[in-house]
Structure formats: structure tokens, C-alpha cells
């Protein structure tokens, strides 16, 4: 029992650091936004925290269809204020390999489904997310609500 508690504590610590998995596999959720620097980062960081807290074996990564050089400083700062450290995260382009290996792919307000039709069987689209640049709090709230719903569904499986 103590070992399970310690394992849970380790997962929670990783989630608080916002550490994404090293590679995409069958227990990875791939969040994709245009630049891989804002919406998908918020989604992946919160997903990792919640998955660790709930003890589910999934982790998330952030990807972009046209990745920026770095995570948005405003997003990095806002997540840090919540105890989620994404300072080591770097936007990466979503690949066919990411799609093929992932448990689920979440397109957040992108044209991703048109550019990667092979994702269709595992694709979820979140197209009603407000602009992070115009209203971070509204965008964060919408993303976290959807992430919470996803984690609950995965918890049941």
C-alpha cells in the first residue's frame, strides 16, 4: 500500500512539473493547436496534472501544426502561477508517428483534420475555444472543462 502511495506521489510531482512523456505511445493524448505554444500547452499541462491526481495511466503532449519557437511567455507564466512548470517545453510539429501511436488526438481550433486525415478514427475536435491572446481566463476555463471531462471518461475505462 505504501508503494502505491509513493507511486501516486511521484506521478503528482511529475504532473506539477508539467513533464510531458518522452515519446508518444498508446497511453498518450496528443493535443494539437496551430502554434503548439498556447492552447495545446494549457490542455496538456492540466491533463497531466489531473491524470496523475486521478491515478490514470495516460499522459499528454502538446503539438502544433505550425509550431512557434517557444511556449508563449504569458502561458508559461500563467501556468507557473498554478504550479504547472512548462518552462522546459518546446513546441514541436505534430507528426504522422504521433498520430499513429497516440491513444487520442485533440485538435484545438486548427485545420488539423484536413491536413492529417489519418487521425480521424481517434480525433476529437475542440473548435469553440476562445483566443488565449484575447482572453486567457476564458480560454483556460473552456480548455480545463473539456480536459476534466476527458479525464473522467478515461478514468472509467
C-alpha positions as CSV (number, residue, x, y, z in Angstrom):
1,X,0.0,0.0,0.0
2,X,2.8,2.4,0.9
3,X,4.4,1.7,-2.5
4,X,1.2,2.7,-4.3
5,X,1.0,5.9,-2.3
6,X,4.7,6.7,-3.1
7,X,4.0,6.0,-6.8
8,X,1.0,8.3,-6.7
9,X,3.1,11.0,-5.1
10,X,5.7,10.7,-7.8
11,X,3.1,11.0,-10.5
12,X,1.7,14.0,-8.9
13,X,5.1,15.6,-8.6
14,X,5.7,15.0,-12.3
15,X,2.4,16.5,-13.2
16,X,3.1,19.5,-11.1
17,X,6.3,20.0,-13.0
18,X,4.3,19.6,-16.2
19,X,6.6,16.9,-17.6
20,X,5.3,15.5,-20.8
21,X,6.2,11.9,-21.8
22,X,9.4,11.5,-23.8
23,X,7.7,9.8,-26.7
24,X,4.1,9.3,-27.9
25,X,2.6,5.8,-27.2
26,X,-0.7,4.1,-26.8
27,X,-1.3,5.9,-23.4
28,X,-0.6,9.4,-24.8
29,X,-3.1,12.1,-25.6
30,X,-1.8,14.5,-28.2
31,X,-3.2,18.0,-28.0
32,X,-2.7,20.0,-31.2
33,X,-3.1,23.7,-31.8
34,X,-1.8,25.9,-34.5
35,X,1.5,27.0,-32.9
36,X,1.9,24.4,-30.2
37,X,2.6,27.3,-27.8
38,X,-0.6,28.1,-26.0
39,X,-3.9,26.2,-26.2
40,X,-2.3,22.7,-26.5
41,X,0.2,23.6,-23.8
42,X,-2.6,24.6,-21.4
43,X,-4.5,21.4,-22.2
44,X,-1.5,19.1,-21.9
45,X,-0.3,20.6,-18.6
46,X,-3.7,20.4,-17.0
47,X,-4.3,16.9,-18.4
48,X,-1.1,15.7,-16.9
49,X,-1.9,17.2,-13.5
50,X,-5.4,15.7,-13.4
51,X,-4.4,12.3,-14.8
52,X,-1.7,12.0,-12.1
53,X,-4.1,13.1,-9.4
54,X,-6.8,10.6,-10.5
55,X,-4.2,7.8,-11.0
56,X,-5.0,7.1,-14.6
57,X,-2.2,5.8,-16.8
58,X,-2.4,8.5,-19.5
59,X,-0.1,11.4,-20.2
60,X,-0.4,14.2,-22.7
61,X,1.9,16.1,-25.1
62,X,1.5,19.4,-26.9
63,X,2.0,19.7,-30.6
64,X,1.5,22.4,-33.3
65,X,0.5,22.3,-37.0
66,X,2.9,25.3,-37.5
67,X,4.9,25.4,-34.3
68,X,6.4,28.6,-32.8
69,X,10.0,28.7,-31.4
70,X,8.9,28.7,-27.8
71,X,5.9,28.4,-25.5
72,X,4.1,31.7,-25.1
73,X,5.6,33.6,-22.2
74,X,2.2,34.6,-21.0
75,X,1.0,31.0,-21.0
76,X,4.2,29.8,-19.3
77,X,3.8,32.5,-16.6
78,X,0.0,31.8,-16.1
79,X,0.6,28.0,-15.7
80,X,3.5,28.6,-13.3
81,X,1.2,30.7,-11.1
82,X,-0.9,27.5,-10.9
83,X,2.1,25.3,-10.0
84,X,2.5,23.9,-13.5
85,X,6.0,24.3,-14.8
86,X,6.2,24.2,-18.6
87,X,9.5,26.1,-18.9
88,X,11.3,23.1,-20.5
89,X,8.6,22.5,-23.0
90,X,9.4,23.4,-26.7
91,X,6.7,23.5,-29.4
92,X,7.0,20.6,-31.8
93,X,5.3,19.8,-35.1
94,X,2.7,17.0,-34.9
95,X,3.9,14.1,-36.9
96,X,2.2,11.1,-38.6
97,X,4.0,8.9,-36.0
98,X,2.4,11.0,-33.1
99,X,-1.0,10.4,-34.6
100,X,-0.4,6.7,-35.3
101,X,0.8,5.9,-31.8
102,X,-1.5,8.1,-29.7
103,X,-4.5,7.0,-27.8
104,X,-6.4,10.1,-28.8
105,X,-5.6,13.3,-30.8
106,X,-7.4,16.5,-29.8
107,X,-7.4,19.3,-32.4
108,X,-7.9,22.7,-30.7
109,X,-9.2,25.3,-33.1
110,X,-7.0,24.1,-36.0
111,X,-7.2,22.9,-39.6
112,X,-5.5,19.7,-38.4
113,X,-8.3,17.3,-39.5
114,X,-7.8,18.5,-43.1
115,X,-4.0,18.1,-43.1
116,X,-3.9,14.8,-41.3
117,X,-6.9,12.7,-42.3
118,X,-5.3,9.6,-40.9
119,X,-6.2,11.0,-37.4
120,X,-10.0,10.7,-38.0
121,X,-10.5,7.4,-36.0
122,X,-9.0,8.9,-32.8
123,X,-9.7,12.6,-33.4
124,X,-11.6,14.9,-31.0
125,X,-12.2,18.5,-32.2
126,X,-12.4,21.4,-29.7
127,X,-13.3,24.3,-32.1
128,X,-15.1,26.6,-29.7
129,X,-12.1,27.7,-27.5
130,X,-11.7,31.4,-27.2
131,X,-8.4,33.1,-28.2
132,X,-5.8,32.8,-25.5
133,X,-4.2,36.1,-26.6
134,X,-7.5,38.0,-26.2
135,X,-8.9,36.3,-23.1
136,X,-6.6,33.9,-21.3
137,X,-9.1,33.2,-18.4
138,X,-12.0,32.3,-20.8
139,X,-9.8,30.1,-22.9
140,X,-8.3,28.4,-19.9
141,X,-11.7,27.8,-18.4
142,X,-13.0,26.2,-21.6
143,X,-9.9,24.0,-22.0
144,X,-9.8,22.9,-18.4
145,X,-13.6,22.0,-18.5
146,X,-13.0,19.8,-21.6
147,X,-9.8,18.3,-20.1
148,X,-11.7,17.4,-16.9
149,X,-14.5,15.7,-18.9
150,X,-11.9,13.7,-20.9
151,X,-10.0,12.6,-17.8
152,X,-13.3,11.4,-16.2
153,X,-14.1,9.4,-19.3
154,X,-10.7,7.8,-19.4
155,X,-10.9,7.1,-15.6
156,X,-14.0,4.9,-16.2
157,X,-12.3,2.8,-19.0
